[in-house]
Amino acid sequence: MSDTVMRQWQMLRLVPRSPSKIDTTSLVHALASESFVVTQRTVQRDLEKFSTIFPLECDDRSKPFGWSWSKDSGTLDIPGMDSHTALAFYLAEQHLEPILPHETVSHLLPHFKTAKKVLNELQSNSGATSWANKVRVVRQGPDLSTPEVLHDVQSAVYSALLLNRRLQITYKPRGSKKGKDYAVSPLGLVLKNGIFYLPCTIDDYQDVRLLTMHRILSAIKLDIPSERPKDFDLDAYIASGELSFQIGDKINLKAIIGKDVAFHLGERKLCPKQTLQEQGDGTFLLKATVNDTSELRFWLRGYDEQIEVLEPKFLREDLYQSAKAQIKKYERT
């Protein structure tokens, strides 16, 4: 490949996608840093020539003129996108888009578009149904709607997380009729069951609080460094059970379970050292060390008569009282 072709290829790579833009002087300096010495006039001439072939645009409303790729133009990849990469981009669009910043999604849109084209061409060439019609990810339980997060809120939160800055937010706590103002230091972002959770500290306190993004009414990134507790680790925080709404410490769960539940837990264990011991009547004795959380109790209640908790005694009593209250509701009629 000649030096001219290499320089022109590098120049095209340096041109951003609209609405961003770059002027010819900046391109000359950028090319020089890559050991391509060229005049501003040559760059201008190359851009004008390539704009007749590729979707390049020149913003000449003010000087210096800025060049950019058209917002809706496809990606210029050598080599082209293969089927495996196309499938990865297709799945990313379907399932990662909710947790990506809007700016990142906009940047990836041409790749998503190319991926769909590649997969559709595979379909037409083979006569088979494309991957887009063969792959799905579904959630357990009812198909609940996802709470909407305001666009400006998401942008401010993502920017603050990226730059380690504080946020000034107006937050509507659960059960409150109006919002309250807080200065928070975001520590991470977790998507669970369609809801975004924001672990953070408030003001100068070190205790970690958990906010939900859809309850943030407004957010402004401050030019103040965020305060991060020295021992905070996002993975450890999740493992502690806080996002499952911790009630107490770890417990040694002991229960009699039906064979269907035993089959389910045989494939998806409650904990690494879980044991299942078959009983003479077709049931199983379950032993597992787990976090005592609201989600655990909700899960246990969901199996009704298929699970009988033996230990710990306080958990057995809690489920017993809950069952009695439920029976009373159905006996009213």
MOBELWO-V465923 format. One record per residue. N is the residue number from 1. RES is the residue in one small letter. SS is DSSP state (h for helix, s for strand, l for the rest). D_LAST is the distance of its C-alpha to the last C-alpha in Angstrom with 2 decimals. Layout:
# MOBELWO-V465923
N|RES|SS|D_LAST, N|RES|SS|D_LAST
This chain:
# MOBELWO-V465923
1|m|l|84.30, 2|s|l|86.67, 3|d|h|86.32, 4|t|h|85.77, 5|v|h|82.83, 6|m|h|81.31, 7|r|h|81.77, 8|q|h|80.23, 9|w|h|77.26, 10|q|h|76.70, 11|m|h|77.07, 12|l|h|74.32, 13|r|h|72.03, 14|l|h|72.70, 15|v|l|71.63, 16|p|l|68.00, 17|r|s|65.36, 18|s|l|64.92, 19|p|l|64.16, 20|s|l|66.15, 21|k|l|69.89, 22|i|s|73.17, 23|d|l|76.71, 24|t|h|79.82, 25|t|h|81.26, 26|s|h|78.19, 27|l|h|78.40, 28|v|h|82.08, 29|h|h|81.29, 30|a|h|78.37, 31|l|h|80.56, 32|a|h|83.33, 33|s|h|81.01, 34|e|l|80.60, 35|s|l|84.42, 36|f|l|84.67, 37|v|l|87.36, 38|v|l|87.21, 39|t|l|88.09, 40|q|h|85.67, 41|r|h|87.35, 42|t|h|86.75, 43|v|h|83.04, 44|q|h|82.85, 45|r|h|84.67, 46|d|h|82.43, 47|l|h|79.25, 48|e|h|80.60, 49|k|h|81.54, 50|f|h|78.21, 51|s|l|76.29, 52|t|l|77.71, 53|i|l|76.13, 54|f|l|72.98, 55|p|l|70.36, 56|l|s|72.07, 57|e|s|71.96, 58|c|s|74.30, 59|d|s|73.17, 60|d|l|76.42, 61|r|l|75.08, 62|s|l|76.61, 63|k|l|78.94, 64|p|l|78.72, 65|f|l|77.23, 66|g|s|74.18, 67|w|s|73.41, 68|s|s|70.03, 69|w|s|68.34, 70|s|l|66.34, 71|k|l|62.68, 72|d|l|61.61, 73|s|l|64.35, 74|g|l|63.63, 75|t|l|64.63, 76|l|l|68.24, 77|d|l|67.99, 78|i|l|70.84, 79|p|l|69.95, 80|g|l|67.12, 81|m|l|63.49, 82|d|l|62.83, 83|s|h|59.69, 84|h|h|58.36, 85|t|h|58.78, 86|a|h|57.23, 87|l|h|54.12, 88|a|h|53.87, 89|f|h|54.13, 90|y|h|51.55, 91|l|h|48.99, 92|a|h|49.97, 93|e|h|49.30, 94|q|h|45.86, 95|h|h|44.63, 96|l|l|46.95, 97|e|h|47.20, 98|p|h|44.18, 99|i|h|45.97, 100|l|l|49.48, 101|p|l|51.11, 102|h|h|51.47, 103|e|h|55.25, 104|t|h|55.12, 105|v|h|53.02, 106|s|h|55.57, 107|h|h|58.38, 108|l|h|56.77, 109|l|h|55.98, 110|p|h|59.35, 111|h|h|58.69, 112|f|h|55.25, 113|k|h|56.98, 114|t|h|59.68, 115|a|h|57.20, 116|k|h|55.41, 117|k|h|58.82, 118|v|h|59.87, 119|l|h|56.71, 120|n|h|56.98, 121|e|h|60.65, 122|l|h|59.78, 123|q|h|57.45, 124|s|h|60.15, 125|n|h|62.81, 126|s|h|60.91, 127|g|l|58.82, 128|a|l|55.74, 129|t|l|52.53, 130|s|l|53.02, 131|w|h|51.40, 132|a|h|49.46, 133|n|h|47.44, 134|k|l|47.22, 135|v|l|45.87, 136|r|l|42.39, 137|v|l|40.52, 138|v|l|36.71, 139|r|l|34.28, 140|q|l|31.49, 141|g|l|27.89, 142|p|l|26.73, 143|d|l|29.69, 144|l|l|29.19, 145|s|l|31.76, 146|t|l|34.59, 147|p|l|35.04, 148|e|l|38.32, 149|v|l|41.22, 150|l|l|43.81, 151|h|h|47.13, 152|d|h|49.25, 153|v|h|47.06, 154|q|h|47.34, 155|s|h|51.10, 156|a|h|51.65, 157|v|h|49.60, 158|y|h|51.34, 159|s|h|54.73, 160|a|h|54.16, 161|l|h|53.12, 162|l|h|56.17, 163|l|h|58.62, 164|n|l|57.11, 165|r|s|56.65, 166|r|s|54.27, 167|l|s|51.79, 168|q|s|51.02, 169|i|s|47.41, 170|t|s|44.84, 171|y|s|41.48, 172|k|l|38.01, 173|p|l|36.13, 174|r|l|32.43, 175|g|l|30.59, 176|s|l|33.88, 177|k|l|34.56, 178|k|l|38.24, 179|g|l|40.60, 180|k|s|42.89, 181|d|s|46.39, 182|y|s|47.42, 183|a|s|50.52, 184|v|s|49.47, 185|s|s|51.33, 186|p|s|49.52, 187|l|l|49.81, 188|g|l|48.28, 189|l|l|45.69, 190|v|s|42.90, 191|l|s|40.75, 192|k|s|37.51, 193|n|l|34.69, 194|g|l|36.07, 195|i|s|36.42, 196|f|s|39.84, 197|y|s|40.18, 198|l|s|43.31, 199|p|s|44.41, 200|c|s|46.78, 201|t|s|48.37, 202|i|s|48.28, 203|d|l|51.52, 204|d|l|53.71, 205|y|l|51.04, 206|q|l|51.05, 207|d|l|47.40, 208|v|l|45.70, 209|r|s|42.78, 210|l|s|40.50, 211|l|s|40.00, 212|t|s|38.28, 213|m|h|40.69, 214|h|h|38.36, 215|r|h|37.91, 216|i|s|41.70, 217|l|s|42.59, 218|s|s|46.34, 219|a|s|48.80, 220|i|s|52.57, 221|k|s|54.74, 222|l|s|57.10, 223|d|s|60.60, 224|i|s|59.79, 225|p|s|59.51, 226|s|l|56.06, 227|e|l|55.60, 228|r|l|54.51, 229|p|l|53.85, 230|k|l|56.55, 231|d|l|54.24, 232|f|l|51.61, 233|d|l|51.07, 234|l|h|48.39, 235|d|h|47.87, 236|a|h|47.66, 237|y|h|45.18, 238|i|h|42.88, 239|a|h|43.38, 240|s|l|42.46, 241|g|l|38.82, 242|e|h|38.80, 243|l|h|37.49, 244|s|h|34.63, 245|f|l|33.86, 246|q|s|35.41, 247|i|s|33.70, 248|g|s|36.35, 249|d|s|39.35, 250|k|s|39.61, 251|i|s|37.78, 252|n|s|38.53, 253|l|s|35.37, 254|k|s|35.02, 255|a|s|32.19, 256|i|s|31.54, 257|i|s|30.69, 258|g|l|30.23, 259|k|h|33.14, 260|d|h|31.76, 261|v|h|31.41, 262|a|h|34.82, 263|f|h|36.36, 264|h|h|35.07, 265|l|h|36.43, 266|g|h|39.61, 267|e|h|40.38, 268|r|l|39.03, 269|k|l|39.54, 270|l|l|37.78, 271|c|l|41.25, 272|p|l|44.80, 273|k|l|44.93, 274|q|l|41.55, 275|t|s|41.75, 276|l|s|39.74, 277|q|s|40.54, 278|e|s|39.39, 279|q|l|37.97, 280|g|l|38.58, 281|d|l|35.09, 282|g|l|35.18, 283|t|l|33.51, 284|f|s|35.52, 285|l|s|36.24, 286|l|s|36.23, 287|k|s|38.44, 288|a|s|38.92, 289|t|s|40.05, 290|v|s|37.97, 291|n|s|37.30, 292|d|s|34.34, 293|t|s|32.62, 294|s|h|29.31, 295|e|h|29.80, 296|l|h|30.30, 297|r|h|27.03, 298|f|h|25.21, 299|w|h|27.03, 300|l|h|26.16, 301|r|h|22.40, 302|g|h|22.75, 303|y|l|23.90, 304|d|h|20.96, 305|e|h|22.09, 306|q|h|25.51, 307|i|s|26.76, 308|e|s|27.00, 309|v|s|28.96, 310|l|s|31.46, 311|e|s|33.52, 312|p|l|33.87, 313|k|h|31.91, 314|f|h|30.66, 315|l|h|29.14, 316|r|h|27.50, 317|e|h|26.02, 318|d|h|24.83, 319|l|h|23.02, 320|y|h|21.55, 321|q|h|20.17, 322|s|h|18.83, 323|a|h|17.06, 324|k|h|15.53, 325|a|h|14.27, 326|q|h|12.80, 327|i|h|11.02, 328|k|h|9.52, 329|k|h|8.19, 330|y|h|6.50, 331|e|h|5.39, 332|r|l|3.79, 333|t|l|0.00
